[in-house]
Each structure stands twice: as C-alpha cells, then as structure tokens.
Amino acid sequence: MDSVLMPSEIELFVETMQPHGMKNLGTEQWLEWHNRLQKLNQEALVEAAAVKEEHVQEVLVSYGKVSFRAVGKRKGDLVFRLQAKVLIHEAVLVHIWKYKVLPKLLKLEAEPQCTFIAYSVLYHEAVCVSLLELVMYHASFCEALDDTAVDLLDYVSGVISQLLNAKPRDQPQHRENAEEELFRQRGNLSFEIGIRALSMLRYLTENMDRLPISVCNRVYTTHDVPVLLVEVLHAKPWQHDDKQYHNGKWSQWDGERLAQAEAQVWLTLRHVLLDPECPKYYPITENRRNQLVRLICLMGPHILDQLSPLAELKHWLCRLSCLEEYAAPAKPLLLEPVLEIKERILQECGGKWRRIAEKQLQYIFSDDRDTLQEAAKKLTEAYNTDLIEKFENDDTHTCVNCGKVAIQRCSKCKRFWYCSRACQVDNWQSHKEKCHH
C-alpha cells in the first residue's frame, strides 16, 4: 500500500511533538523536526487524496485533547507539550521570524553562499499550514483546539489580509542576489499560505459553536471578518490577467469557473452573516452596510449557478441595502483573551532580533561543506514528491445530484461530492446505502 509513514511512526512523531524556540531555527535538531513534520504532512495528504483512513488526523486529535501544560523548565525557556496545537505555535513562530529576523540575517551576511536552509525555515510555515488545513476539515480537530483557536484565528486573519497586496512573482530573467531570491520566495509562500488560510477560516467559523465564545466575538468585532472578506473578493488575488490560481498552480481561466479559494470566501461569508448569533456581535452600521452591499454586484448568474446556497445570502444583502441602520442589541460582556502563543514567543525573544540573528547566522547561512551536505541529505529525504504526484488531480469535482461544480464532500464516507446541503439531503436515499458509517 502506498504510504509515507507507518501507523506506529505517525503515533511516535505526534507523541513527541514539541515547539521549538526562535533561537533553534535552522539547527540540526530543528532540521530533524522539520523532516518529521513534512512527512506527517505528506502522509495526511496521501490519506486524504486516496480516501484512506485518516490516521494522522485521528492521532493529532487524540493528542490535541491533552491540555496546555508545561513539562519542563529551563532558565528563559519553557518547553510545552502541545501535540496538535504545536502546529499553530510553529506557524506563528516562523511568521514572526521571516519579518523580524530574516532581514537582520541578510544585513549581517549580504551574500550568503547557500540559502536552502533559510528557505526550509520559510517553507516550515507552509508545511504547518498545509497540515492544519487538511485536519481542520474535521470538526473534531477544531473542537480539540479549545482556547488555542483564538491564536489560530488571529494568525489566519493576519495572513489573509496580506493577500490584498500579494501576488506571486516568477523567477526573473536576470540573476538574483540572495536577498532578492529569499524575499521573492517569502512572498510566494505567503501567498500560498494566505490561500490555504481562507479554507482554515471557513472551518473555524463553521465550528464556532464548538469553540470558546471569545472566538465568535473576535470574528465579528476584533477582526471584522465580513468586511475583510469583502475586500478579498474585490481584490481577487487568485486571478491574474487571464489566469486563475487553482490546485497550487496558475492555469488558464475561462472567465466563469469559480476558483476554490473564492468559493471558500463566499461560503464563509454566508455562514457568518446568516448565523443566528451574528446580530448579537455584529450591529450593521452605515459603514458596514456600505461595505457589505458591494457584494451584490459580484453575485452574477455564473456565481449563483456554481454556488446555489448563495441565493439566500443575496436575498439578505438586497434586504440590507433597503434598510436603515440596524439597532444594535446589547452586546454580551466578555473578557478579552490573551494571544498566548504569540505573546509567549515575543516575550521569549524580548525584541532582541539582531542578537538572535547573530546566533542563527552560523546555522542559517552555514558555509561548512559537511554541515550543508548532511542538511541537504535530510531535506532530500523529507521532500519525496514522487508519491504525492501520484495522487495529484485537477481538484475539480461535480455534484453527484445535479452535476454542478461541487466543493463539499460527505464527511462520513468522503467519496461523494455535493454543491450544497440541499443536494446532499435530496440524494440521501441513494447515497446512504454506499456511505460508510
């Protein structure tokens, strides 16, 4: 059977997961951890693509239910057993590193001889996000996040906002210096992470009833997700000239086909705006109404044909455009949660970014031949793309009931795709005999 890891290896890798500190990025120990995480990500991708038992997701949820607790303590360093939640820590850690430490490294070493370890650190964030996106499809994983969902929501909202100004750049014809190359790679990875974050945001909002109430409050108030997504839909970062970003690459666009990323945005908007809890947290002011009604002009027939659930949202928006400012109900009194992961990382670093860069220089931009060969060997083992390519497809699915483009699949058997909940219900009589419970 095609597989990246054995079940026993998956359990070992997940059980021994521990977050790393900022100072450890690029070290030999960190490369080994990056190797393991990449293999977990590949195994999860293979399991999802082949409709196999999703063992990675089950193990992550199992260990994710373990509470936040310190298991070791050294001066200036706390080691936490986060299990599934460690993925959020690692994504936030590298996100901070690439804007705070990487520029300092390039000032200390303007022309490094080798940059592949620095790229591996950048890619580490993308691996964490990819694995999170895969396992967050399951509500049980979202529920296991508990209070850490607040940190994840803050991170996801931040990387999505970067999509408003992000466009992937091709490798230029002229020879790049190290700084240009790494900044181009950073931008391209940030774009891919932002696109994946759109799916992650949808999974978070659809499971708000399973998460702490502070998550709901931050969706509507702190981050104003509806207005953020309106801006994303108008920016259309997944489109460039006559090409559309689809399944991790740019391809020709026929002018009507709905990008998967765009569909995720529309479904998230529909959920958060039509949610019964919305009026409690989201009073429609004049400014918000002016922003939201901008969606109506985007909801053409080709959008509604491919996403029929949006008809209800369009009706809601049309009514909104005719109404005066809503009367705001009494807002529930909530204690604002602290972003535990981000704050802990910043506190540990203490703003001493240059000092951290000086210590990392020997690892990130190493010029020792033996060290580089050993690092390259580990990374080559981790980036085994042959098996992944075997399961790649065009990621296009059609509704088994009506034949329209489908982006939602049965959460039980994971084999049948539907364009809407209504079609799934309508098809249930023929589907239930084939669905694996």
N, C-alpha and C positions, 0 to 999 in steps of 0.2 A: 504494500500500500504506500502511495506517495505521501511522504511526511517529512517535516524538518526536524521535529523533536519527538521522542518517545514520551508517553504519559508520565513516566517516572521523572524524566528530565524537566518537563513542564512544572511538575509539582516542586521539584528541587529549586528551579530558577525562581519561581514565585515565592516560595517559602523563605528564601534567603535574600529577597529584595530589600535593599536599604538605600535611602537617599544619600547622595554624595554632597560634599561641601563645595563651595566655589573654588577653593584652592586645589581641589583634587582633579579638576577637569584636565584631561589630556595625559594623566599619569598612566602608568602600566596597569594599575589596579582599575582605573576608570575604563580603560580600553576593554578589559575583560568584561566589565559590567555592560558596556555598550554592545559588545559582541552578544551577550546573553539576551539583552533586550531586543536586539534586531532579530534574533532567531525566534523569540516569542512572537514578535510582530509578524514574521513570515509564516509561522505556524498558524496563527489566528487568521491570516489572510487566506491560506490554503483551506482551512476548515470552513470558512465562510463561502469561498468560491466553489468548493466541491460539495457543499451541503452535507458536510460530515458533522458528527457530534462535536460541538464547540467546547472542547476540553479547556482551552486557555481561558475562555470567558468564565466557565464554571469554577475553575481554580481561583481566578482573580476575585470573583465574588465571594467565594468561601473565605479567603484570607482577608478580603476587604471588610468583612464584618467585624474583624478584630479592632478594638478601639485604639485611638491615638494614645500611645504610651511610650515613655522613654525606657530603653533597656540598657542604656549605657551612658556614661557621662565623663567627659574629659574637660580640661580647662578650655573654655572658649568654644567648646564643640559638643553639641547634643546629637546623639545617634537615635533615630526613631525607627521603629518597625511600622511602616505604613502599609505594607503589602500593596493592594491595588491603588491606594491613594498616593503611593510614591510616584506614580506616573505624572500626576499633577505637579508635584514638587520638582521633578526633573525638567518638565516643560517650562515652568516658571523660572527655574534656575538658569537655563540656557538662554531664555528670552532676556533676562537681565544681563547675562554675560555678553551677549552679542552687541549690546548697545553701550555697556559701561566699561567692559574690559578689553574687548577686541580692538577698539580704536586706540587704546593705550598701548596694546601689544605692537600694533603697526607703527606707532611712533617710536617705540624702543627698537624695533627691528623693521626698518622700512622695506627692505628687500630680502625677505627670508628665502632660503634655498628650497624649502619644501613646505607646502601648505595643506597637505592632505589630512593631517591631524586636526588642524583648525577647522577644516571643512567637516570632519567627523563630529566635532563638537556641535557645529551648526546643525548638522543632519540629525543629531541626537534628539533635538526638539521635535523634528518632523516624525521621527520614529515613535516617540511618546504619543504625539497627537494622532498618528495613524492607528495605533493600538487602542487608544481611548475611543476613537470614532467607531471602531469595529465592535468593541464590547459594550459601548453605551447604547447600542441598538436594543439591548435587553433591559427592560425596566428594573430587573433585579439588581443590575450593576449600579444604575442611577440611585436606587434606594440605598445601596451599600455605601455610597459616598457620604451620606449624612451631612455634617456641618462643612465638610470639605467642598461641598457643592458650591458654596459661596466663593471660595478661592477659584474654582474652575469657571464659574460664571464671570468673574472679574477678568480672568485671563482670556476667555473666549471673546468677550465683548471688546477687549483691547485689540486682539489680533484681527477681528472682523473690521474694526474701524480703520485699520491700516489698509484694507482693501480699497478704500475710497481714493487712495493715491498710488496704489501698487499696480504695476504692470510688469510681467516677466520680460526680461531682456535676453536676447540671443547673444551668443558669444560674438564679439566684434571681430571684424576682419583684421584690425591691427593687433599687435602683440600687447596683451595686458600686463601691467605690473601686478605685484602680489596684492596690493591694496584694492585695485580695481577689480581683480578677479574675486576676492573674498567678499567685497561689498555687492558685486553682482550676484554671487551665489547666495548671500544673505537675503537679498531682495527676492530672488526667485523662490527660495524656500519659504520666506514669509508669505508670499502669495499662495503657495500650495497649502500652507498651514491655515491661512485665512479661509480658503475654500472649504477645507475639512471642518473648520470651526463652525461653519454655517449648519452642517449636519448635527454637530455636537450641541449647538444652541437649540435646535429643534427638539432633540431628545431631552434636554434639560427642561424646556418649557412644557413639553407634553407629560412630564412626570413631576410637575410642581406639587401636586397633591401628595406625593410620596416624600417630598423634601421639606426641610425646615421652612417655616413661614417667612423667614428673612430672605430666602431666595426669591420668593414671589414679589416681595417688596422691592428688592433690588432690580428685578427685571423691569418693573414698571416705573420706579422712581429714580433710583441711582443711575442706571444705565439707559433708561428710556428706550428700551429695545424696539418698540414700534417705530419711532422716528428714525432710529439708527438704520433699521432695515428698509425704510422708505428711501433713505439716501443711497443705500447699497443698490436697490433696484434701479434707481435712476442712473447711478454710476455704471452699472453693468460691467463689472470687472472681468466677467467670464466671456466677454465679447471683445474682439479687436479686429477692426476692419471687417473682412468677410469670413473671419474665423471664430470658432467657439471652443472654449476650454471644456473638454469632455474626457472623462476617464484618465485624467492625468496628462493629457496632451492636447495640443491645438489642432483642430481639424476644420475642414470647410463647413460653412454653415449655410443651410438652405433658406434662411430668413424666417423660418417658422418653428423649427424644432426647439423645444424647451430644454435648456441646459439643466442638468440635475441640480447644480448649485442654485439656480434661480427657483426651481421647484421647491427646494428646501426653504428658501426665504419666504415664498408665498404661503407654504403650509404653516410655517412658524407664525407669520402674521395673522393668519386665520385663527390659529389656536389662541394666541394671546389677546386678540381683540374681541373674540366671541366667547371667551372664557367667562363664566358667571362671576368669577372673582374680580374681573377687570374693573368694573365701576368702583369697587372699594379702594383700589390703589391708583387708579388712573383717571382722574377727572379730565374731561375733554375741554381744555381751554381753547381760546380762539387760535392761538399759535399751533397747538397740536392738531386742531381740526384742519387748519390750512395745510399742514404737512400731510395729514392722512388722506385728504381728498385728492391729493396729487396722484394717488394710486389708480384712480378711476380711469385716467387716460391711458394707463398701461395695460388695463384688463381688456384687451381686444378679444375677438372671437377665437383666435388661434390659441390664446392662453386658456380660456374657459373650456374649449374643446379638449385640451390635454389635461386640465385640472378642474374637473367639474365641481368639486367641493367649493371652489372659489365663487360660485354663483351666490352663495349665501353671504360671503364677505362683501361682494359688490353691492348687494342689496343693502347691507348695513351701512356701507360707505355712502351710498346715494341718500339714505335717510339722514345720515350725519351731515351731509352738505346742505340740507334744508333746515336743520335745526339751529337754534341759538346755543349759546354756551351751556353745557350741562351744569346742573347744580352738583357740586362736589359733596358726596356723603362724608360722614365723619370718618376720618382715617384712623385705622387701628394704631394704638400706641405700641411701638416696637423698639427694642434695644438694638442699636446698630452693631452687627457682628464685626469682629476684627479679622482682617485677612491674615490668618495665622501663618500660612506658608510663606507668603511674600514678605511679611513683616519679619519673620524669623531669619530669612535669607539676608535681608537688608541690615538687620541688627548684627548678624554674624560678620558681615563684610565691613560694617562701620564706615562706609563711604571711602574706604582706602583702596580705591580701584587701581591706582598706579602701583601701589605696593603689591597688590595681588597679581598684577600683570608682570611685575618684575620676577615674582616667584614662579609664575607659569611659563615664562619665556623659554626656559630650558626644556620644557615638555612640548609646548605647542609648536614652537619653531626649532625643534631639535635639529642639529646638523651631524649627529653621531650616526654613522652608517649602520652599525649593528642595531641600535635602538630603532631606527627607521625601518630596517628590514623586518624586525620582529613585530613592529606595529603593523606594517603592511601585510604580514602573514596573517595576523589576527583579523584584520579588517576584510581581507580577501575571503577568509573562511565565513565571515558573517554575511557578506554581500553575495550570497549564492542566488543569482536571479534565474537560473535555469528552471527550477521548479515553479517559481512564481509565474514566469512567462507561459508555462503550460496551462495555467488556469485563467489567463487573461482573456477577456472577451470585450465586445464593444459596450458592455454595461447597459444595453438597451433591452427593455422588457415591455411586453404588451399585456394588457388586462385580459385574463382568461374568460372574462364575462362579456366585455363589449369590444375588445380589440384595440382600445386606445392605449397611448403610452402610459405605462404603469411605473410607479416609483415606490410602491409599498408592497411588501410581501407578507404572507401569512406568518405570524410569529411562532406558530407551533411546528408546522412541517417545513417552512422556509423554502417551499418549492413552487408555490403558486403566487402570482403577482396580480395586483389589482390597482385600478386608478383611484378608487375611493372605497370608503367603508360601505357605502350603499351597494356597490357591485359585489363586494365580498359577501354581504348578507344575502343578496339575490342568488349568488352562486353556491350557497352553503349546502343545499340538498345534494348536489353532485360532488361537492368538494369534501364533505365530511367523511365519506367512505374511504377517501385516499389520504386524509390528513392523519399524521402520526401524533397521537396524544402522549 
